[in-house]
Amino acid sequence: MASRFENSSKEDVQSFLEENENKNTASKTKPDMALVKSFLQTKGETREFEHIPPRELNEIISMFILSIRHKDGTEYEPATLRGMVSSMDRYLTMNYYPTTIQNGEEFVQTRDVLNKKQKYLKKQGKGNKPNAAPSLTDDQIDMLWKNGQLGVSSPDSMLNTLCFFNTASFGLRGCDEHRQMCFGDIQLMTDEEGTDYLEFTERSIKTRQGGDTKNIH
């Protein structure tokens, strides 16, 4: 009688994961990790990335986030930086690391540094997508209000208006992000001059991967 279980080893599992990993994901992880390993060399670190204890790795990744630049010395885009950290997390998971950058308590500093670096880059004008669809002009927006596509004249127009404002104010992309937004994601804040404003805390969802990444608009 044939066995119901084929013999498999830890190496077989690793091989299966590598062979079935999404090609786009794999092509992103490999160059990102090559960059990380180059950074380790500049720090005189000879251990493999996945062999460094979590609390030490937390410090190393934090320094990487602060120091990484393009070859010409310019900063990376916020999303690119977040993608690099996601590649590190994916690499660690594939190598059976005991915790994750996204959720591990040892990586609180890493997540905080990433969040603040992204905010800094956005203040410097980073994060604008050159291939994005052009913004609507004021005249086009006025026309949407006049013809009833925006407004309160019908349930559809009210939903359109809600989606329009959420997209324009908070940068939501795709239907899933609109559906998954929760009441607690928006907070009423007051700046130093006493002006009230809404702050959106971005959660990690399908189209926005990364370690507890926050996005403030």
C-alpha positions as CSV (number, residue, x, y, z in Angstrom):
1,M,0.0,0.0,0.0
2,A,1.4,3.4,-1.0
3,S,2.2,5.8,1.7
4,R,-0.1,8.8,2.1
5,F,3.0,11.0,2.9
6,E,6.0,11.6,0.6
7,N,9.3,12.0,2.3
8,S,10.3,15.7,2.5
9,S,12.9,17.7,4.2
10,K,13.5,21.3,5.3
11,E,15.5,21.8,2.1
12,D,12.6,20.5,0.1
13,V,10.3,23.1,1.7
14,Q,12.7,25.9,0.9
15,S,13.1,24.7,-2.7
16,F,9.3,24.6,-3.1
17,L,8.9,28.1,-1.8
18,E,11.6,29.5,-4.1
19,E,10.2,27.7,-7.2
20,N,6.7,28.9,-6.5
21,E,7.4,32.5,-5.4
22,N,5.8,35.1,-7.6
23,K,8.4,36.1,-10.3
24,N,7.9,39.8,-9.7
25,T,8.3,39.3,-6.0
26,A,11.5,37.3,-6.5
27,S,13.0,39.8,-8.9
28,K,12.4,42.5,-6.3
29,T,13.7,40.6,-3.3
30,K,17.0,39.6,-4.9
31,P,18.4,43.1,-5.7
32,D,17.1,44.5,-2.5
33,M,19.0,41.9,-0.5
34,A,22.1,42.4,-2.5
35,L,21.9,46.0,-1.5
36,V,21.4,45.1,2.1
37,K,24.4,42.7,2.1
38,S,26.6,45.5,0.6
39,F,25.5,47.7,3.5
40,L,26.5,45.0,6.0
41,Q,30.0,44.9,4.4
42,T,30.4,48.6,4.9
43,K,29.7,48.0,8.6
44,G,32.2,45.2,8.8
45,E,29.4,42.7,9.5
46,T,30.4,39.2,8.3
47,R,27.4,37.2,9.6
48,E,24.6,36.3,7.2
49,F,21.6,38.6,7.4
50,E,19.3,35.9,8.8
51,H,21.9,34.9,11.4
52,I,22.0,38.2,13.2
53,P,19.9,38.3,16.4
54,P,16.7,40.4,16.2
55,R,17.7,43.2,18.5
56,E,21.0,43.7,16.7
57,L,19.3,43.4,13.3
58,N,16.8,46.1,14.4
59,E,19.7,48.6,14.8
60,I,21.2,47.6,11.5
61,I,18.0,48.0,9.5
62,S,17.3,51.3,11.2
63,M,20.7,52.6,10.1
64,F,20.1,51.2,6.6
65,I,16.8,53.1,6.3
66,L,18.5,56.4,7.3
67,S,21.6,56.1,5.1
68,I,20.5,54.4,1.9
69,R,20.7,56.5,-1.3
70,H,20.9,56.1,-5.0
71,K,24.3,56.0,-6.6
72,D,24.0,59.7,-7.4
73,G,23.3,60.5,-3.8
74,T,19.6,61.2,-4.2
75,E,16.9,59.8,-1.9
76,Y,14.7,56.9,-2.8
77,E,11.0,57.2,-3.1
78,P,9.0,56.4,0.1
79,A,7.3,53.4,-1.5
80,T,10.7,52.1,-2.7
81,L,12.1,52.3,0.8
82,R,9.1,50.5,2.2
83,G,9.5,47.8,-0.5
84,M,13.1,47.2,0.6
85,V,12.1,46.6,4.1
86,S,9.4,44.2,2.9
87,S,12.0,42.4,0.9
88,M,14.1,42.0,4.1
89,D,11.1,40.6,5.9
90,R,10.2,38.2,3.1
91,Y,13.8,37.0,3.0
92,L,13.9,36.4,6.8
93,T,10.6,34.5,6.7
94,M,11.9,32.2,3.9
95,N,15.0,31.5,6.0
96,Y,12.9,30.6,9.1
97,Y,13.7,33.7,11.2
98,P,12.1,33.6,14.6
99,T,10.2,36.8,14.2
100,T,9.2,39.4,11.6
101,I,10.0,43.0,11.0
102,Q,6.3,43.8,10.5
103,N,5.1,42.4,13.8
104,G,8.1,41.6,16.0
105,E,8.4,43.6,19.2
106,E,12.2,43.6,18.6
107,F,11.6,45.8,15.5
108,V,9.6,48.6,17.0
109,Q,12.4,51.0,16.3
110,T,12.8,49.9,12.7
111,R,9.1,50.5,12.0
112,D,9.2,53.9,13.7
113,V,12.3,54.9,11.7
114,L,10.7,53.8,8.5
115,N,7.5,55.7,9.2
116,K,9.3,58.9,10.1
117,K,11.7,58.6,7.1
118,Q,8.7,58.2,4.7
119,K,7.1,61.3,6.2
120,Y,10.3,63.2,5.8
121,L,10.7,62.1,2.2
122,K,7.1,63.2,1.4
123,K,7.8,66.6,2.8
124,Q,10.7,66.8,0.5
125,G,8.4,66.2,-2.5
126,K,9.0,62.5,-2.9
127,G,6.2,60.1,-3.5
128,N,4.8,61.8,-6.6
129,K,4.2,59.2,-9.3
130,P,5.3,60.5,-12.8
131,N,3.1,57.9,-14.5
132,A,0.0,58.6,-12.6
133,A,-3.1,59.8,-14.3
134,P,-3.3,63.6,-14.5
135,S,-5.3,65.4,-11.8
136,L,-8.8,66.7,-12.6
137,T,-8.8,70.5,-13.3
138,D,-11.0,72.8,-11.2
139,D,-13.3,73.2,-14.2
140,Q,-13.7,69.4,-14.6
141,I,-14.5,69.1,-10.9
142,D,-17.1,71.9,-11.1
143,M,-18.7,70.1,-14.0
144,L,-19.0,66.9,-11.9
145,W,-20.9,68.9,-9.3
146,K,-23.1,70.6,-11.8
147,N,-24.2,67.4,-13.6
148,G,-24.9,65.5,-10.4
149,Q,-22.0,63.1,-10.5
150,L,-20.9,64.6,-7.2
151,G,-23.2,66.0,-4.6
152,V,-26.2,64.7,-2.5
153,S,-28.8,64.4,-5.3
154,S,-28.8,60.6,-5.2
155,P,-27.2,57.7,-3.3
156,D,-24.7,57.2,-6.2
157,S,-23.6,60.8,-6.2
158,M,-23.1,60.7,-2.4
159,L,-20.9,57.6,-2.7
160,N,-19.0,59.2,-5.6
161,T,-18.4,62.3,-3.4
162,L,-17.2,60.2,-0.5
163,C,-14.8,58.3,-2.7
164,F,-13.6,61.5,-4.4
165,F,-12.8,63.2,-1.1
166,N,-11.1,60.1,0.4
167,T,-9.0,59.8,-2.7
168,A,-8.1,63.5,-3.0
169,S,-7.4,63.9,0.8
170,F,-6.0,60.6,1.8
171,G,-4.6,59.1,-1.4
172,L,-6.7,55.9,-1.3
173,R,-6.3,53.7,-4.3
174,G,-8.7,51.1,-5.6
175,C,-12.0,49.9,-4.2
176,D,-10.5,47.7,-1.5
177,E,-8.8,50.6,0.2
178,H,-12.1,52.5,0.3
179,R,-14.0,49.5,1.7
180,Q,-11.4,48.7,4.3
181,M,-11.1,52.2,5.7
182,C,-12.3,52.2,9.3
183,F,-13.6,55.0,11.5
184,G,-10.5,54.7,13.8
185,D,-8.2,55.3,10.8
186,I,-9.1,59.0,10.8
187,Q,-8.3,61.3,13.8
188,L,-9.1,64.9,14.4
189,M,-5.9,66.7,15.3
190,T,-4.9,70.3,16.1
191,D,-1.6,71.9,14.9
192,E,0.6,74.3,16.9
193,E,-1.4,77.3,15.5
194,G,-4.7,75.8,16.7
195,T,-6.0,74.8,13.3
196,D,-7.9,71.5,13.2
197,Y,-7.1,68.9,10.6
198,L,-7.8,65.2,9.9
199,E,-4.9,62.7,10.1
200,F,-5.1,59.4,8.2
201,T,-3.2,56.5,9.7
202,E,-2.5,54.0,6.8
203,R,-2.8,50.3,7.7
204,S,-1.0,47.5,5.8
205,I,-3.5,46.2,3.2
206,K,-3.3,44.5,-0.1
207,T,-2.1,47.5,-2.2
208,R,0.0,48.9,0.6
209,Q,2.4,46.3,1.9
210,G,5.0,46.9,4.6
211,G,5.7,47.0,8.3
212,D,3.0,48.8,10.0
213,T,3.5,51.7,7.6
214,K,1.8,55.0,8.3
215,N,1.0,57.6,5.7
216,I,-0.1,61.1,6.8
217,H,-1.9,63.5,4.6
